[in-house]
Amino acid sequence: MLERIFKLKVHRTNVRTEILAGLTTFLAMAYILFVNPSILSATGMDKGSVFVATCLAAAIGSALMGFIANYPIALAPGMGLNAFFTYTVVLHMGHTWQVALGAVFLSALIFFALSIFKIREWIIRSIPLPLRSGIAAGIGLFLAIIALESSGIVVANPATLVGLGDLTKGGPLLAMLGFIIIVVLEARRVPGAVLIGILAITFISIAVGLSPWGGVLSMPPSIAPTFLHLDIRGAFDVSMISVVFAFLFVDVFDNSGTLIGVTKRAGLADEDGNIPKMGKALVADSAAALFGSLLGTSTTTSYIESAAGVSAGGRTGLTAIVVGILFLLSLFFAPLAGSVPAFATAPALLFIAVLMTSGLAEIDWRDITVAAPVTVTALTMPLTYSIANGIAFGFITWTVVKLLSGRYRDLNAALVILSLLFVIKLGWLSA
């Protein structure tokens, strides 16, 4: 049956290899089980319910990718998007988490339509590659400042906006130790480096009395506090247009980049670098995001950590199915997730920030018309606490600089239209 569904022989793999690959991918991305509830609970959402929603969204998303596209790519609520959901949409803009979930649903619905009607390719081609790298880096810096703040390493300062926290306290010290552990383990290619780092700091924190011990195993908490609590009508408010677009934009490019990178490493792309089943993969991804919003979590997306499973030999959707099964089994580890303090998840956020900002190395810094918009994009996100603002300023700066510099060939209709819409949006916000 497995041979018939996943065509294992055609992909030169077997059940044992696929199971090991699935386990490898799961260990690489299981940190989301602890990080996502920690971030989303800051909005007032029930932490236990978010934990269950995270497990189910990851399980459903990975299963959809495995069965529909037969790709070894796992899905879960995305990093960066969960921070945008919490710190920008809810805490900064003042919307309820129910409205934010409604925005996630609408963006997923639009993404689904784009995938069905193949408009996605036109959108991706319209956005310059350097600008995409700047957006990824900006999200990384956004995660970094959240990590530094939640761990107490960076604190508010009335004179300089931010300042150095009290490094004699246990939280900041353990956060720094956790980051070192993750980086060293990753450098030594230890599977599950991020997960090990989170758990190590959690157990040290419990041992020295900094955080309480909640246990390891129990029956899953109720999902009722978040299940079907999205406010779709509220998400149709004019002020939510940029939010829906930001969710959609980041999801489209994050997914595309992950699919391209993982399938290329797995040898699943053709000679021209095209992905044969890109349409099916995007349909699976957008459907997973729809399910996630209904369950009660931020946007579900493809995980670049799937590359770890590919490196272990994963070549088919069976790898993704194994990941989904492991996320289902994780439902019984809610007490452990509840025992993880914020300063234990902060190192994971900071490490993800390192990975996301590495794309800046590909920028041609000698071209000032490229360097300026990219820098503006990357810096605006953390300094305004908004991914949407970073995207807006990046688009506007790119368009205006290229236009006034006579570099018309670097522009297209989509860029100009989106930039004009962002100008109107930012002007409306200022008013």
N, C-alpha and C positions, 0 to 999 in steps of 0.2 A: 504493500500500500504506500509506504513512504517513497519507494522508488518511483511509483506511478505519479505521485503528487509532486515530488520535488526533483525528479530526474537526477538522482545522485550520480549515476554512472556517467551521464553526459558531462557533468561538471567535475568529474574525476575526484569524487569524495565518497565518504561512507558515513553511516549513522554514528559511529564512535567519534569520528573527527568532528562532525557537526555538533554533537553534544558537548564535547570539550570546547569547541569554539563558542558555543552559546554560554557556557559557564564563564569563559574568559571575558566575553563582552559584558555579562551581568556584573562580574566583579569590578569591571572598569567603570560602570555607570551606576552602581548601587548606591553611591553617595546621595543621589537625588532623593532616595527614600527618607533621608534625614534633613537634607537642605531644603527641599520644597515645603514641607510642613512648617519648618522654622521660619521661612520667609513669608509664606501666605498667612500664617497665623497672626502676623503683625497687623493685618487688616481687620481682625476680629473674627476671622473664620475659625471654626473648631479644629484644633490641631489633629485630633484623632480622625476626624472625618476627612481632612485633607490628606492624611497618610493613606487612608483606604482609597480615596480618589486617585492618588498618585500611583498606587499599586495597580489598580484596575485600568487606569488610562494607559499605563505602560504595557500591561498585559494585552489589552485589546489592540492597541496600536501596533505592537510587535507582531501579533497574530495576523492582523490585516496585511501588514507588509509581507509576511511570510507566505500567506496563502494567495494574495492577489498578485504580487510582483515576483515572488520566489527569490527575493534578495536577502542576504544575510545582514540586514540592517534593522537595528532595534530602535524603538521609539519610547519617549517618556516626556513629561513636562519639561520644557526647555529652560535652560539657564539664561539669564538676561531678560527673557520675557516674563519670568516670574517676578524678577526684581522690578521691572517696568510696571507690571500689574500692581504690585504692592506700594512701592515708594513713589511712583509718579501718579498713576491713575487714582489710587485710593487716598494715600496719605498727603500727596502734594496738591492734586487737583480737587480733592474733596468728594469724589464719587463713592458710592457704596460698592462693596465687593460684589454685590449682586449685579449691579450695572456693568462692572468690569467683566464679569463672566458673560454678560450679554454681548459685550464688545468682542470677546474671544469667539463666541458663537458666530457672530456676523462676519468676522474676518475669516473664520474657517469656511463659512458658507460661500463667501466670495472666492476664496482659494479653491474650493471644490469646483465652482463654476469655471474659474480660470483653467483648471486642470482638464476639465471635460472639453472645453472649447479651444484649448491649446493657445490661449492668449498669453499664458505665462512666458513663453519664449520671447514674445515681443517686448514684454516688460523687462525681462532680464537683459536682453540685448540693448535696451535703451539706457541702462544705468552703467556708467563707466566703471571698469574694474577697480581703478584706484579709489573711487568713491565707496565701492562696496567694502574694500579693505579698511577704509577709514571708519565706516559704520561698525564693522566687526571690532575694530580696536576701541572705538568709543564705548561700545557695550562692555568690553573688557575692563576699561577704566572705570566705568559705572559700577561694575561688580567689585572692583578693587576698593573704591571708596566706601561702599557698603560694608565690605569685609573689615576694613580698618576701623570703621565707626562701630560696628556691632561688637567687635572684640575689645573696644576701649583703647586701641592704639592711637586713634585720632579722635579728638573731642572738639566740641564747639568752642570758639574763642571770640568774644565780642570785638576785639581789636583787629584780628587777622582772619576772621571767619572760621578757620580751623587751627588746631594746635596739637601738640603732643600730649597724649594721655599719661596717666600714672603707671609707669612701667614696673613699679614695685608690686603691683597687684597681680593676683594669680591669673586672672582672665587674659590680659594682654601677653603675659609671659607664656602661657600655655598655647595661645594662638600662634605666637612666633615659633614655638617649638613644633607645633603641628605642621606649619608651613615647611619648615626645614625637613621634617620627616617625610612629607609627601614628595618634595623635590628630590631628596636623596634616593628614595625608593624608586621614583620614576627614572632617575638617572641610571639606576642599577637594573632597570627593566623588570621590576617586581610587579606581577599582576595585581590589580586592585589597590594601587598605591594610595589613591585618594580615600578609599573606604578604610584602609588600614590606618591612615592618619587620623581620620575622624574618630574611629573607635578607640585608638590609642589615647588620644587626648580626653575622650569621654571617660574612660576607665581611670586615668590618672586623676581627673577632676573629682570623680566619685571617691577615689581612694583618699584624697587629701581633704575631703569634706567641702569642696566648692560647689558641688551640685548633688542633688538627691538621686538615689537609685530606684528606678521604677520597675525593674525586673526585665525578663527577656521575652518569655512567651505568654500569650493569652489569646483568647478568642478575639477576632477583629472588632474594632470599635464600630459604632453605628455610622453609616454614611448619610443618615437622614438630615443632619444639620446643613449639608451643602448640596445634596442630590436634588436636581431640578429647581434650584433656587436662583437661577439666572434671571435677570431683568432685561429682556430683549427690548421691550418698549422704551425703557430708560436709555438704552444704548443708541437709540435713534435720535437723541438730542444732538443739536448742532455742535456743541462743544466736544462731542465724542468722535467727530469725523476724523480728526488727526490721530486719535487713539486707535480706532479701527484700522486706519491706514498703516500705522506703525506696527501693530500686531501682524497685519497682512504682509507688509514689506519685509520685516525681519524674518518671518516664517518662510516666505517664498525663497529668499536668498540663502537663508540658513540651510533649508532643505536641499536646494540645488547644489550648494557647495558640498554638503555632506554626501549626497548621492554621487556626485562627480568624483570626489576624493576616494570614497570607499570602493565604488565599482571599478575605478581605475586600478586600485591596489589589488583587487580581487581578480583582475583580468577579465571582467565582465563587459567592458566597453569595447566598441568595435575599433577598427584601425584609425578612424578619424576622431576617436575620442567620444563618439556619441553613445548614449546609453539606450540600448534597445527597448527597454520597458519603462522609460522615464515616466510616461503618461500614467501607467498603472501604479508606479511607486508614488506619484504625487496624489493620485486619487486615494490611495491607502492612507497617506499622510494627512490629507485634509479631512478625511472621514474620521481619523483618530482624534484630530483636534475638535471636531464636532462632539464626539463622545466625551472627551475630556471636559468640555465646558458644561455638559449636562451633568456629569458626575460631580463637578465642583473643583476644578483645577485650571490653572493657566494653560496656555497653548502647548499642546503635545506636538513634538517635532522629532525628526530623525537625529540620532546621536552619532557624532564623529567617533565616539569611543567604540563604535561597531568595527572600526579598523583593527582593534585589538583582536577581535574574534576572527577577522579575515586573516590576520597574521598567523593565527593558530590553525588555519586551514578551512575556515567556514566559507562555503561557496553558494549555499542555497538558502531558501526560506526556512529550512528546518532549524538553522542556527537561531533565527529570530523567534521561532516557535518555542525553542528551549528557553530563551530569555523571558518570553511571556509567561511560561510555566513557573519559572523561578520567582518572577514578580508576584504571581498569585500565592506562592508559598510564603512570600514575605509578609503577607497580610497578618500572619500570626506573630510578627515581631514588633507590634505596635508599642509595647512597654519600653523596648530598647530604644526605639525612635524617640519616645517621649523623654528619655533620660539624657539625650544629647543636648548640651548647652550651646548657646549661640557662638561662643568663642571656640567651639570644636568644629563648627561648620564654616566659620570664617576662613580658615586656611584653605578649604576646598574652593571657596569663591575666589580667593586671591590666586590660587593656582590656575583656575580656569581663566582668570584675567591675563595671566602670563601667556597662556596658549592663544588667546584671542588677539592680543596686541602684537603677536609675532608677525602677523600679516603686513605690518608697516615696513618690514624689510624689503618688500616687493615694490615699494613706491619709488618712483623716479624723483628724488628730492632735488635734483638739479633743475627741474621744470617748476618754476614758482607758481604757474597757473594750475598745477596739480598739487603741489605741496601745501599751498595755502588753504584750499577747500578741505583737503584731507585733515589738516591740523585743526581747522575750525570744527569740523564734524566730530573728531575724536575728543576734543577738549570740552565742547559745549555739553555733551551728554552728562559727564559727571558733575560739571560745575553748575548746571541748571537742574540736575537730578531728573533728567528726562531724555529718553531715547528719541522721542518724537521731536523735541526741540533740536537735537543734534542732527537728525535727518533733514529737518527743515532748513537750518542754517547751512548745512553742507550743500544741499541742492541749490539754494539761492546764491551762495558764494561761487560755486562752480559755474553757474550760468552767467552771472554778471561779469566775473573775471574773464571767462572765455570770450564773451561777447565784446567787451571793451578792449580786449587784447587782439581782436581780429581773428580769433581761432574758431571760426564758425563751424569748421568740420568736426569739432569736438562736441557739438551740440546736436540735439534732435528734438522733434516735436514734443515727445513725452517729457523730456527734461524741462523745456521751456514752460509747458503747461503746468507741470507739477510745481515748478518754482513760483509761478504766478499765484497758484492756489495757496502755497505756503506763505507768501507775502501777505495775502489777504487774511489768512488765518492768524498769523503773528500780529498783524495790525489790529485785528478784532480782539485778540487776547489783551493787547496793550490798552485798548480803549475800555 
